[in-house]
Amino acid sequence: MPPSPSIRPQGAEPPIRDRGDACPGALRLHSAADGYLARVRLPAGDLTAHQAQALGDAADRLGDSHLSLTSRGNAELRGLPDGCGAELAALLRDAGLLPSARHERIRNILASPLAGLDRNAPADVRRWARELDELLCTSERATALSGRFLFVLDDGRGDVAGLGGDVSLVAEADRAGAPAGSKGTALLRVGDDPAALRIAGPDAPRAALAAAEAFLTAAEASGSGAWRVHELPAEQPLTARQVAAHLHETGITTTYVTQAPAPVSSPSPHSAAPGIVEGPDGTAALCVLAPLGRLTVAQWRLLTAIADDGCGALRLTPWRGIVLPGLPAGRAASRLSTLAAAGLITDPDSPWHRLGACTGRPGCAKSLTDVRTDAAAAVAAGTRVPDAIAVPDGLPVHWSGCERRCGHPHGAWVDVRATGEGYRVAVVRPDTTPAPDDAPAPPAPPPQHPAPPGRSHTP
């Protein structure tokens, strides 16, 4: 995975950005230790089976025959050769995956993966995602956004609302007295502001774009070059009230909500856990995860074939998983067994569930070790962290090859980080940061399993 900012200590001043961000895309490739990397933005994680097939072909013909899933529901191709950019772009464009060359890196839209699929599903925010993407791709102003700016669209269940959106929309059910045809309302939030703006559902996509434009104005006025809302100077933040004034200028009516419900921190009990999701009208959806976020082309093509058995679509999730919607309920169990036999995670009790890792060696030159091999060895030894150190149950575990901790989860998580002396383990809470190198190691019980050969694990 390409570089990402290290975790900033609480209260530290945000960085001054004196350049545009170098976040990779489908056209701007990143030079990694294992070749070039392309990141293909997939708003709301949506793919048709045809588009998925095109991605698999690109990984097979041009890459290392694997696909990586990101924490924003996007896909990455690795091991690309120098000079393949034009061929890759043509392949993606023919599949409808490059609607705008100038906007392709800013199409960062997360949406609730199960929206419209399960029996208790509230509003279908997937439509909002499609409309927002269309608005983004026709906005000249939006091209100034960084490749890291994130829109989050939650259907009201709270599965993605806490995933660090710069602009977030949370759907609300029809409120008492709402006019006919209002299609509910949404709460719009910017960054970590506890306040929110209530807007009519049909205005949600346009309001999200307007809020992003308000951020650009605030970033320019601050002179900070901020890429994201939380990077604005503390004395010049972007607040819901400021956004409300901007929305008023564009003709969008808002109601100021002083203290909106706080987003659910990860891990959310409503996330798309592996297994079968019962849907309406005799249908079902399958949720599976990719071990450490990586899939072989063979696994990807199997997923694409099963998607054709349903509604011909796939959804990538921010938990590095895949949802296959619209399958006949009677075939769901057998299809899930087929995916399990192919090495995908289909059981929420699997030790691979909520286990992640950065790219590590040999793909990343900055990594101190091969974290993926070490994480796999820990699972084989009956634990998910080095030396069977006790960690709180239910928290995601993330292995990192250096202090950047690329791809780490949001909310509370277990930080397993390589250092020159081995691994250090710390529990990260939303209001804390991982222990620095000179901090004392957490207490650990006597090791129950030997460390993998050639690795030194320091708890």
FIKE-940875 format. One record per residue (C-alpha): residue in one letter; x, y, z. Coordinates in steps of 0.5 Angstrom, whole numbers, padded with zeros to 4 digits, always signed. Example, Ala and Ser with C-alpha at 12.3 -4.5 7.8 and 13.67 -1.06 7.14 Angstrom:
A+0025-0009+0016S+0027-0002+0014
//
This chain:
M+0000+0000+0000P+0003+0007-0002P+0005+0012+0004S-0001+0015+0009P+0000+0019+0014S+0003+0017+0021I-0002+0017+0027R-0002+0024+0030P-0001+0025+0037Q-0008+0028+0040G-0007+0035+0041A-0002+0036+0036E-0002+0041+0030P-0004+0039+0024P+0001+0039+0018I+0002+0045+0013R+0001+0042+0006D+0005+0045+0001R+0004+0041-0005G-0002+0037-0008D-0002+0030-0005A+0001+0024-0009C-0005+0019-0007P-0005+0014-0013G-0010+0013-0018A-0012+0009-0024L-0008+0014-0028R-0003+0016-0023L+0001+0010-0021H+0005+0009-0015S+0012+0006-0016A+0013+0001-0010A+0018-0004-0009D+0014-0010-0013G+0013-0006-0019Y+0008+0000-0020L+0001+0000-0016A-0006+0003-0019R-0012+0004-0014V-0018+0004-0018R-0024+0008-0014L-0030+0004-0014P-0036+0009-0011A-0040+0005-0006G-0036-0001-0008D-0040-0002-0013L-0038-0007-0019T-0042-0010-0025A-0040-0017-0026H-0037-0015-0033Q-0033-0009-0029A-0030-0014-0024Q-0028-0019-0030A-0024-0013-0033L-0021-0012-0026G-0019-0019-0026D-0016-0019-0033A-0012-0013-0032A-0009-0016-0025D-0008-0023-0030R-0005-0019-0036L-0001-0013-0033G+0000-0015-0025D+0002-0020-0020S-0005-0024-0021H-0008-0021-0015L-0012-0016-0013S-0012-0012-0006L-0018-0009-0003T-0018-0003+0001S-0021+0000+0007R-0025+0005+0003G-0028-0001-0001N-0023+0000-0007A-0019-0004-0011E-0011-0004-0012L-0007-0008-0018R+0000-0009-0016G+0006-0011-0019L+0005-0007-0026P+0010-0006-0031D+0013+0001-0033G+0010+0003-0039C+0003+0000-0038G-0001+0006-0036A-0004+0007-0043E-0006+0000-0044L-0009+0000-0036A-0013+0006-0037A-0016+0003-0044L-0018-0003-0041L-0021+0001-0035R-0025+0006-0039D-0028+0001-0044A-0031-0003-0037G-0034+0004-0035L-0029+0005-0029L-0026+0011-0031P-0032+0016-0032S-0027+0022-0032A-0020+0022-0032R-0019+0029-0028H-0024+0026-0023E-0022+0019-0022R-0018+0020-0016I-0023+0024-0012R-0029+0019-0013N-0028+0017-0005I-0035+0015-0003L-0036+0010+0002A-0044+0007+0003S-0047+0002+0007P-0046-0005+0004L-0052-0008+0006A-0057-0002+0004G-0063-0005+0001L-0061-0012+0002D-0063-0015+0008R-0070-0015+0011N-0069-0009+0016A-0066-0005+0011P-0067+0003+0012A-0066+0008+0006D-0062+0006+0000V-0056+0011+0000R-0053+0007-0006R-0058+0012-0010W-0055+0018-0006A-0048+0015-0008R-0049+0014-0015E-0052+0021-0016L-0046+0024-0012D-0041+0021-0016E-0045+0024-0022L-0044+0031-0019L-0037+0030-0017C-0035+0028-0024T-0038+0034-0027S-0036+0039-0022E-0030+0043-0024R-0029+0046-0017A-0029+0039-0014T-0022+0037-0018A-0018+0041-0013L-0020+0036-0007S-0015+0031-0005G-0015+0024-0007R-0016+0023+0001F-0022+0027+0002L-0027+0022+0004F-0035+0022+0003V-0039+0017+0008L-0046+0015+0007D-0049+0011+0012D-0056+0008+0011G-0058+0009+0019R-0055+0003+0021G-0049+0006+0024D-0044+0001+0020V-0040+0006+0016A-0042+0013+0020G-0035+0012+0024L-0030+0011+0019G-0027+0018+0019G-0031+0021+0013D-0030+0029+0012V-0037+0029+0009S-0042+0024+0012L-0049+0023+0011V-0053+0019+0015A-0060+0017+0013E-0066+0018+0017A-0073+0015+0017D-0079+0019+0015R-0080+0023+0021A-0087+0025+0023G-0090+0030+0019A-0086+0030+0013P-0089+0032+0007A-0091+0026+0002G-0085+0024-0003S-0080+0027+0002K-0076+0020+0002G-0074+0021+0009T-0068+0026+0011A-0061+0026+0013L-0056+0028+0018L-0050+0032+0014R-0044+0032+0019V-0037+0035+0017G-0031+0032+0020D-0031+0031+0028D-0036+0037+0029P-0041+0034+0034A-0047+0038+0031A-0050+0036+0024L-0055+0039+0019R-0062+0036+0018I-0063+0036+0010A-0069+0033+0006G-0067+0026+0003P-0067+0028-0005D-0062+0034-0003A-0057+0030+0000P-0052+0028-0006R-0052+0036-0008A-0051+0038+0000A-0045+0033+0000L-0042+0036-0006A-0043+0043-0003A-0040+0041+0004A-0034+0039+0000E-0034+0046-0004A-0034+0049+0003F-0028+0045+0006L-0024+0048+0000T-0026+0055+0001A-0024+0054+0008A-0017+0051+0006E-0015+0056+0002A-0017+0061+0007S-0013+0058+0012G-0007+0058+0008S-0006+0051+0011G-0006+0047+0004A-0011+0042+0008W-0012+0035+0005R-0018+0033+0010V-0023+0037+0014H-0019+0035+0021E-0012+0038+0018L-0015+0045+0018P-0012+0049+0023A-0016+0049+0030E-0017+0056+0030Q-0020+0056+0023P-0024+0049+0023L-0030+0048+0018T-0036+0047+0022A-0044+0045+0021R-0046+0052+0022Q-0041+0055+0016V-0043+0049+0012A-0051+0051+0013A-0049+0058+0011H-0046+0055+0004L-0052+0051+0003H-0057+0056+0004E-0053+0060-0002T-0054+0054-0006G-0062+0054-0004I-0062+0048+0000T-0066+0048+0007T-0063+0046+0013T-0064+0045+0020Y-0059+0046+0025V-0058+0040+0030T-0054+0042+0036Q-0052+0035+0039A-0053+0029+0033P-0052+0022+0035A-0045+0020+0036P-0042+0015+0030V-0041+0008+0032S-0034+0007+0033S-0031+0001+0029P-0032-0005+0030S-0039-0004+0029P-0044-0009+0031H-0048-0008+0024S-0042-0009+0019A-0042-0014+0014A-0040-0020+0017P-0038-0026+0013G-0044-0031+0012I-0051-0031+0009V-0056-0025+0009E-0063-0026+0008G-0066-0021+0004P-0073-0020+0001D-0077-0024-0004G-0073-0030-0003T-0067-0027-0004A-0060-0027+0000A-0054-0024+0000L-0047-0027+0001C-0042-0023+0005V-0034-0026+0005L-0028-0023+0007A-0021-0023+0003P-0015-0026+0008L-0011-0020+0010G-0015-0016+0004R-0011-0020-0002L-0015-0024-0007T-0012-0029-0013V-0015-0028-0020A-0018-0035-0019Q-0021-0033-0013W-0024-0026-0016R-0026-0030-0022L-0030-0035-0018L-0033-0029-0014T-0035-0026-0021A-0038-0032-0023I-0043-0033-0017A-0045-0026-0018D-0047-0028-0025D-0052-0033-0021G-0055-0027-0017C-0056-0020-0020G-0050-0019-0024A-0046-0015-0019L-0041-0014-0013R-0040-0010-0007L-0033-0009-0004T-0034-0007+0003P-0029-0002+0008W-0027-0009+0012R-0024-0012+0005G-0030-0016+0004I-0034-0017-0002V-0042-0018-0002L-0046-0022-0007P-0053-0019-0007G-0059-0022-0011L-0058-0030-0010P-0063-0035-0010A-0064-0036-0002G-0064-0044-0004R-0057-0043-0007A-0054-0039-0002A-0051-0044+0003S-0048-0048-0003R-0045-0042-0006L-0042-0040+0001S-0039-0047+0002T-0036-0046-0005L-0032-0040-0003A-0030-0043+0003A-0027-0048+0000A-0023-0043-0005G-0020-0040+0001L-0025-0034+0003I-0027-0032+0010T-0034-0034+0010D-0035-0035+0018P-0035-0030+0023D-0031-0034+0028S-0025-0035+0023P-0019-0033+0026W-0018-0029+0020H-0024-0025+0021R-0022-0017+0023L-0015-0019+0022G-0011-0014+0017A-0004-0012+0015C+0000-0007+0011T+0003-0009+0005G+0010-0011+0008R+0016-0014+0005P+0017-0015-0001G+0012-0010-0004C+0014-0004+0001A+0021-0002+0001K+0020+0002+0008S+0017-0004+0012L+0022-0007+0016T+0019-0015+0015D+0014-0019+0012V+0008-0018+0016R+0003-0022+0012T+0008-0028+0013D+0008-0027+0020A+0001-0025+0021A-0001-0032+0018A+0004-0036+0022A+0001-0033+0028V-0006-0035+0026A-0003-0042+0025A+0000-0042+0032G-0007-0041+0035T-0007-0033+0036R-0007-0027+0032V-0002-0023+0035P+0006-0024+0037D+0007-0029+0042A+0000-0030+0044I+0000-0023+0048A-0007-0022+0051V-0011-0017+0048P-0019-0015+0049D-0024-0020+0045G-0027-0017+0039L-0022-0012+0037P-0019-0012+0030V-0012-0013+0030H-0007-0010+0025W+0000-0012+0023S+0004-0006+0021G+0011-0006+0018C+0013+0001+0020E+0011+0007+0024R+0006+0009+0018R+0001+0004+0020C-0002+0004+0013G-0009+0001+0012H-0010+0001+0020P-0018+0001+0022H-0022+0006+0025G-0024+0007+0032A-0021+0002+0037W-0016-0003+0035V-0010-0007+0037D-0004-0005+0034V+0002-0010+0032R+0008-0006+0029A+0015-0008+0027T+0021-0005+0030G+0028-0006+0030E+0028-0010+0036G+0021-0014+0034Y+0014-0013+0034R+0011-0008+0039V+0003-0009+0041A-0001-0004+0044V-0009-0003+0044V-0011+0004+0041R-0017+0007+0043P-0021+0013+0039D-0018+0018+0044T-0011+0015+0045T-0005+0014+0040P+0000+0008+0040A+0005+0007+0045P+0012+0011+0042D+0018+0007+0041D+0021+0008+0048A+0014+0006+0052P+0014+0000+0056A+0012-0006+0053P+0005-0008+0055P+0005-0014+0060A+0005-0021+0057P+0003-0028+0059P+0009-0033+0058P+0009-0035+0050Q+0005-0041+0049H+0007-0042+0042P+0014-0041+0038A+0015-0035+0034P+0016-0036+0027P+0023-0038+0024G+0027-0032+0023R+0023-0027+0027S+0024-0023+0033H+0017-0022+0037T+0018-0016+0042P+0011-0015+0046
//
